[in-house]
Amino acid sequence: SQGQFLGFLRVVSSVPGASVFVDKKDEGALGKTPFQNATPTGPHHIWIEKPGYKPIERDALVWS
């Protein structure tokens, strides 16, 4: 096994400081918008939330 390949995930929103959750919302936010991080390649589910704003959910595909 060569290990897990990583790509780069960048999440931006028109509302800075929104919480970004990736794949497992119950584990807490990974950061705030604008967010960027090395992420395993493959499909991911993303939630973007900030009090007072409508939450957003998106599916994304990360590749290297």
Phi, psi and omega in degrees: 000135180267002182091183184269134177279145179243147172238194182236125179252127177233127180238121176236154177215164178286350178245101180294151177085010177285145180286138180245123178245137181234119175070312184234091184299326183290348178271359176096167181290144176272344180172193181239156177284143354289136184243138173210141184194152170292134187220142177305142178293155179120186181283146178218153175248133186236136172243139175234123185219144172209133180307136180090356180235154178291128177295151179237139174235137179216152169260142180222151176243121180257131176228163181263000000 
